[in-house]
């Protein structure tokens, strides 16, 4: 059975970025695993004061609901300190390496190397995933992708990727309701105004750069598993 694994920093990163891709491949019978590095305890909830432990529990519940909406088969929370992944980089790498050695996915997805929003935790996750992929050698997944947003459609203030850098585009239009449902699950972070803006901007396609491949590929791709043996 084909295996897809995604690694992100915080609860809700998965839904804002590749929610449609996770839902699409889960519906196609691919085993999907989501690894989330933190529990989001360093955030805030508008109009409420919450202790970090209480907020972490809330955001973990929201994440589990979102993962269910997207059809994710396996969810792993690494429990590393939110906002401090650069300072926990060795632990981050070790945790990701243990997980990948156990899961052994064919395809691995992570953040844009620049973090899209520039968040240091996002950048740390990408650097850790790349290091682990390279360290695993022949035991690494067959392909590694960064999720990116084309500069041509990126809202002002965020870091887009030049369109001609993009290697892979996945059509997720049919999974729009699941994308929005997963975002609504993160209700402590995602309000109706944000949902409206996201819905108007989201291109109904997820974009990627294949930054590592251990199988021959032909670019442009329309399938993350292109070139992966059946």
C-alpha positions, 0 to 999 in steps of 0.5 A, spaced: 500 500 500 502 506 498 504 511 504 504 519 504 507 522 510 506 530 511 510 534 517 508 540 519 510 545 525 503 547 528 496 545 529 492 548 523 498 548 518 496 542 515 489 544 513 491 551 510 497 548 506 495 541 503 488 539 506 486 538 499 492 533 498 491 529 504 483 528 503 484 526 495 490 521 497 486 518 503 480 517 498 484 514 493 486 509 498 493 511 500 495 511 507 496 518 510 500 520 516 500 527 519 506 529 523 505 535 527 511 538 531 508 542 537 501 542 540 500 550 539 501 552 546 504 558 544 498 561 541 493 566 543 485 565 543 481 572 541 478 574 547 480 568 552 486 567 557 488 560 557 494 557 560 499 553 555 497 546 557 489 548 557 491 551 550 495 545 548 489 540 549 484 545 546 488 545 539 490 538 539 483 536 540 481 541 534 487 538 530 484 531 531 478 533 528 481 536 522 485 530 521 478 526 521 475 531 516 481 530 511 481 522 512 488 522 515 489 515 517 495 516 523 496 522 527 503 523 530 504 529 535 511 530 537 510 535 543 516 539 542 515 546 545 511 551 540 515 557 538 522 554 540 523 549 534 530 552 532 532 551 540 530 544 539 532 542 533 536 536 534 530 533 538 526 535 532 530 531 527 531 525 532 523 525 533 522 525 525 527 520 524 524 515 528 517 516 525 519 516 518 524 509 520 517 506 523 512 509 517 517 508 511 512 512 507 513 513 499 512 520 499 514 525 504 511 533 504 513 538 508 513 546 509 516 551 504 523 552 506 522 560 507 516 558 511 511 562 507 509 566 513 516 566 515 515 563 522 521 560 525 518 554 527 516 552 519 523 554 517 526 549 522 521 543 520 523 544 513 530 544 515 529 538 519 526 534 514 531 535 509 536 533 514 533 527 516 531 525 509 539 525 507 541 522 513 536 516 511 540 514 505 537 508 501 532 508 507 529 515 505 522 516 502 522 515 494 520 523 494 520 529 498 516 535 496 515 542 499 508 545 499 509 552 496 504 558 494 506 561 487 508 568 487 502 569 482 497 568 487 500 569 493 497 575 498 501 581 499 505 580 505 507 573 504 513 569 501 510 566 494 515 562 490 516 563 483 511 560 478 517 557 474 520 553 480 514 549 481 514 542 479 508 539 481 501 541 481 495 537 484 488 538 483 484 538 489 477 542 487 473 536 488 475 536 496 473 544 497 468 542 502 473 538 506 478 543 506 473 548 509 471 543 514 478 542 516 479 549 517 473 550 521 475 545 526 481 549 528 476 554 531 480 557 536 485 560 530 480 560 524 474 565 524 469 566 519 473 572 516 479 568 515 475 563 512 472 567 507 479 570 505 482 563 504 476 561 500 477 567 495 484 566 495 485 558 495 486 556 487 483 549 488 490 546 486 496 545 491 503 546 489 509 543 490 517 543 489 520 536 488 526 537 492 529 530 492 527 524 488 530 517 488 526 515 482 526 518 475 521 523 474 518 527 469 516 535 470 511 538 470 507 532 475 500 532 476 501 526 481 505 526 487 506 518 486 508 519 479 514 515 478 513 511 484 513 503 483 506 500 484 
